Structure formats: structure tokens, C-alpha cells
């Protein structure tokens, strides 16, 4: 006898939550969704339909698939309607108290063997689970924006999450067409943490007098779709600054997560990138690669490789998982461990040694080689 299709709950119907709901509904899962803000509930079906119609018009979706996806969506008025759900994902405001309170309410509604997942990108999963009657069923399913297009989902259990729930969440999410990468319950998970040197080392080079064009052109020359400063322009300097400050605070203000004045200056000046009309490079494009492009790229990739080794040493993930997450989450042409194979351990270590020697005393630990790399 075929087991019933799991029922997915999604709480929070902003852009992220609605996208998550669409992912599962499009994959054939019944989805129950709601939002504390009544207008978000009222408009949810129409907003999803608009997104689906756009795909039909471009030939990426059939009319039958559009109708089937919408038929799988139920908008709930109360949390009590989530009782049949096998997995509930919250995509509400990034506040610990709000997430804890929501999960406490859901514990009184769901069976104790049903999964509670958070889409957090900044709050420790263990903190969200703390104080619940059944913390072992709590884990993170961190989707990337837009969830309908991005293949990666970071799956982060806390130390007390049971393997059976990790496996079920993985299976359900992969049946929805996503790649679920196991990662530790550490600040930034994999992508947001391991991406920091990509931006940070570019900003360090900028502070040393290199041009934004040279830095980005060097990375384009070795296969990256966007250079780090152009990527900041795309994301928004304000968003990047908030992520960097958050990571720095979470990691004890270690110099590997240094908040560079150039980034703060962009935000203070309102030069946020594409959304403001001016950024580090935008509206210009990078020029030709400089003569020392390979050295610029090696510097940035060496620090990416180092950060990945620091994360790997903390446990909870694998080199393959980190590589896959970085490629899917940021469209990198290769992951840091693949880059290590290209450059060779000796070249990467020598680059870190040289950078450490040249750095001011307060920044030297930024380039200390990680365990497993040194």
C-alpha cells in the first residue's frame, strides 16, 4: 500500500514563504499556509497564480501544471488547521521570541512526531528549540531567494535533532526538487559563512588601492559569473553589511569576519548598488583583467578555502557538501575544496602566510591557516 503524501505547512506568506509553499505545491504535496497578517493570506493565491501564469506564458509550465499547483494550496485562517501536517516550515520575522512562541503554539496542535522546521538564516536552531516539549523534531530548512529557482536548501539540525526527522525532512525536500545539504548549527550555516571572504578579501584589496574593476575582472577571468563587488551591488550593500555585521558578532568579532570601512561607507553614502543606481561598480561593468589577475583570484580563493576548512573542522558537514552548497547557493564555478585541487595546497598556504605577514597586527589572525589545511 502506497503511504499517503506528506502534508506540508508553511507559516509566513511573504515572498520567501509563498515561494516555499509554491515549491512543495508544484511537487504534488498538499500545502496548508497562513500568515498573521490577514492581507497576506487574502492575496496569497492570486500572487502565486501570477507567478505561475508568468511561467506558462514563457513556456516553462503547462496550464495543467499551473492548475494542479494551485489546487494543492489551502490558505488557513487559524493554526488549528495545521493539525494534519507532517512538516511545518516557518518563514516569519527573524526574531527568536516570535519563532519560539509560534512553535510552542504548534506543539499543542501537531502530533509529537511531526517536524517543525525554521527557515532562519541567522538564529541558532538550538535556541529556537530550547524550552519546547519535543525539541528533537526541530531543525532548519534554509531556502535561498527565490526558493522557486534556487536549488539549494541548507538543512541544519541542532545537537538534539533526531536522525529520523533529519532523514524525513531531507527526503521530502529532495522530492520537491531541491538539493538538501546537511550543515552544522553554526552562524551562517555554510553559504553565508563561507561567502564572507569572497566579499571581505575584495574589500581588503580595495582598501589597499586596487580598483573595483581590477578585482572583479580578475574573478571573471577565472570563471566566476560575477565579481565580489558586483555581487554586493546586486544584493545591496546594506544587505551585505547587515549580514557581515551579524556574522562578525556571532563569531566574536574575529578578524576573518571584519567589517570593512569601505562597505560601511557605501551604505552611509546611500550607494547601495543596483537598487540605488550606484554601487562599487554599478552602473559600470568590469574592464579588462589586469596583468596580475591570477594573483588577485588566488588571494580571494585562498581565503575561501581557508574558511571552508575552519568550518569543516567544526564538524557537521563534509567537503563535498560545502562545495555543492557554494556552487548552488552562489553560482560559483567551483567550491573551495575544488579550488584547492586546482591551486595546490602549497600555493594556498604560501598565499595565506604572505597575507598574514603583510597584515596589521590586529588582522593577522584573519589569515591563520585552518586545521586540516596547515
N, C-alpha and C positions, 0 to 999 in steps of 0.2 A: 504494500500500500504506500503510495507517494505521500510523504509528510506535507502538511499544509505550508503554503508560502508564508514566511515570516511577515508580520505586520510591523511597519516602521513608523515611529512617531518623530515629528520634528516640531520643536518649540522655538519660536522666533521666526518671523516671516519677513525679515529684511532681505536685502539682496542675497546674502550668504545663505540664510535659512531656506528661502524659497528655492534657491539653486540646488541645495542639498535635497529638498523634497522632490524636485524635478528629476534628479539623478536616480533616485530609487523608484519613483513612479514610472519613469521611462523604461526601467529594467524589469517592470512587471510586478513590483512589490506594492501591496496596498499601503497607502501612506495617510496617516492622520496628522494634521498640522494645525497649529494655532499660534496666536500672538496675544500678549497682554494689551496691545494697542488695537482697539476694535477696527479702525480703518484699514490696518494691515491685513486683517482677516477678510474684511469685505472685498478688498481689491486683489487678494492673492490669486484667485482662479483666473481673473482677467489678465493679471500680469504674467502668469505662467503661460496662458494661452497666447499672449502677444509674442513671447519668446519662441514658442513652438511654431506659430504661424510664420515667423521670420525664417525659420529653418525649412519650412515647407516651401516657401517662395524661392529659396535658393537651391532647392532640390536635395537638401541634406536629410529630409524627413518626409515620410509619406503622410497623407491625410489620415489614413487608418492609424498610424503610429501616434499622431497628434491626439486623436480622439481617445485612443487607449490610455495614453499617459494621463490625460485629464480625468478619465473615468476612474483611475486609481487614486485620485486625490480626494480626501474628505477633509473639509475645514470644520474643526471642532469649536464649540463655544466654551467648553469647560474642560479642566484637566481630567475629570472623571471619565471622559470619553476615551482616554488613553489606556484604560484598563486592559484591552486585548493586546496591546503592543508587546512585541518581543524585544525590541530595541528602540530606545528613545534617545534622540540626539538633541541637545540644547544648543541653540545658536543665539543666545540672548546677550545682553550687555556684559562687557568684560569686567565684572565685579564679583569678587569672591562671595560676598554675602548674598547676592542675588542668586548665584548658581547654587549655593548650599541650600537656600530656602526653597528653591524650585525642586531640587532633588529630595528634600525632606517631604515635600507635598506629594511627589510622585511615589515615594516609598509607601505611602498609605494607600496608594491606588493600584500599583503594579504588583504582580506576584514577585516573591523574593528572588526567584531565579531568572528574572528578566534583566536586561542590560541597560545601564544608564551611561550614556556617552556625552562627553563635553567636547565642543568644537574650539575650546580655548587655544590660544596661541601664546599665552603669557602667564597663566596662573598654574602653579603646581597641581597636578591631578590629586596627589595625596592630600592636599589642603581641601580640595573640593569634597573628597570622600570622607574626610575627618568628621566624626560625630554622627555619621549615618548608621542605621541599624544593620545594613548589609553593604559595607564598603567594598567587599570583594568583587562586586559586579560593576564597579565604576572604572571607566577608562576614558582616554581621549581618542576621538576620531577627528583629527585636524585636517579639514578640507582647505584647498587653496582656491583663490578667487580668479576667475569664475569657476565654481565647482562643476558646472556642466561641461567645461572644456578641459580643465586641468585633471590629469590622470592620477596625480599623487594624492594619497591620504596618509598622513603620519598617524600611526596607531601607537599610543603611549599608555601603557598600563602603569599603575603605581605598584609599589612593592607588594601590596596585599591583593592585587587583582588575581583572580583565579584563572588558570590556564584555559579552562573550558570556555570562559567568557571571552578571553582573548581570541581563541580559535573561532568561536561563533561569529564575533564581530568581523574578523578577517574574512571568513567565508562569505558572509552577507555582502560586505563591501566589495569584494572581488567579483561576486556575481553581478554587482551593479556596474561592472566595467572599470573599476578603479584598481590601482596598484597600491595595496596597503603595506607600508614599510614599518616594521617594528622599530621603535626608538625608545630611549630611556626617558623617564620623567625628570628631565633636566631643563633648565631655562633655554627656550628657543627650540627645543626638540632637536631635529637635525638641520633643517634648511635655514631657519632664521639664525641659528647659532653659527653654522659653518659658512654662511654667506658674509659674515661680518668682515673678514679680512679682504674679501673682494672689493668692498667699498672702502674699508679703512686704509688699506695699503695704497689705494689710488689717491685718497685724501692726504696720506703722508707724503706721497710723491709730489702732489700738487703743492704742499707746503714747502717742499724743498726746491721748488722752482720749475718743475715740469709743467707743461701745458696740458689742459684737459684733452685737447686734440691728440697730442702725442700718446697720452696714456690710453685713451680709448682706441686709437688706431692700432696700437701695439696688440691689444687684445683681439681686435677684429682680425689682425694678421695671423693669429694662431687659432682661429676658428670660432671665436665667440660671436654670437649674433648681435650682442650689444656690449659696449664697454661699460665699466662700472659707473662712470659719471653720467653717461647717457641713461643707464638703468635707474640711477637716482632721479634723473629728470623725468623719467617715465612714471616711476612710483610716486614721486613727490618728495622733495627734500624734507618737508615736515613729517611725513610718514616715516621716512628713513631715520630722521633724527629721533623720533619717539621710540622706534624700535631699538636704536643704538643705546639711547639712554636707559631704556628698560633692561637691556641685556647687561649693560655695564653695572647697573645697580644690583641686578640679580647675581652677578659674578664677582661681587665685592670690589668693583671698580678696578679690576685687573687691567693692566695696560693693553692686553690683547683686544679689549673692547673700548679702547679710548674714544672719547667723543671729541672729534677734531674741530677746532675753531672755524675752519672753512665751511663745514656743514652748518654749524650754528649761525654763521654769518649769512649764509644763503637764506635761511629761514627768517632771520631778523630783517633782512632786506626785502622779503617777500618774493625772492627769486626761487620759486618752488619747482620750476620745471615746466612741463607742458601745460599744466593746468593754470599757470600764471602767465605763460607766454615767454618766460625767460628762465634759464637754469644754468648749470655749469657749462653746457654746450648748446642746448636748445635755444633758439631755433636752428643753429648751425649743425652741420654734420662733421664728424672727424675728418681731418685731412689725410694726406699720405702717411704711411707708417714711418717713424723715424729710423735712423740707421741702427740704433740700439734697441729696436722693438723687442727682440728676443730676450734681452736682459730685463726689460720692464715686465714682460709677461712672466718670466721666471720668478721675479720678485713676488708678484701677486700670487702665482700658483704655489710657490714655496710656502707662503703663509696660509693659503688654503689647505695645503697638505698637512701642515703642522697642526692647524686647528682640528682637522679631521682625526688626527692621531690622538690629540688630547681627549676628544670625545670618545673615541674607540677605547681608550684606556680606562674610561669610567664605567664601561660595561653597558649592556642593554641593547646593543646593536652590532652590526657587522660592517666590514669594509665594503662589501657588495651593497648592503643596504644604504650606506652613506652615499656611495657613488650613484646608485639608482635615484635616490631622493634628490640629489643635487641636479641631476640631469632632467628629471621630470618636473621638479619644483621651480627651477630657474632657467630651463632650456640651455644648460651648459653643454658644450660639446663632449665633455668628459668629466668624470668625477675626480676627486682629489687623489684617490689611490691609483686610478688610471693615469693621471698626470705624473705621479711618482714613477711609474714604469717608463714613461717617456723620457723624463729628465734624468732619472737615476738618483739613487739615494745620496751619493757623494756630492752631486751638484746642488741638490736641495739643502743638504746640511751646510755646505760651504756658503751658500747664499744666506742662510739664517745666521751663521757665525759672523759673516761680514756685516749684516744689518745690525746685529747686536753690538758689535764693536763700534759702529758709527753712531748708534743711537744715544741720546742723552741718558744720563743715569736713571732717571725716573721711567724711561721707556725701554730699558734693556730687556726686561723680562717679557716684553712683547714677542721677542724672537728666541726665547729659550726653547730648544727642541723638546718635543713631547716624548714621553716614554714610548718605546717601540719604534721611534724614528732615530733617536740619537745612537 
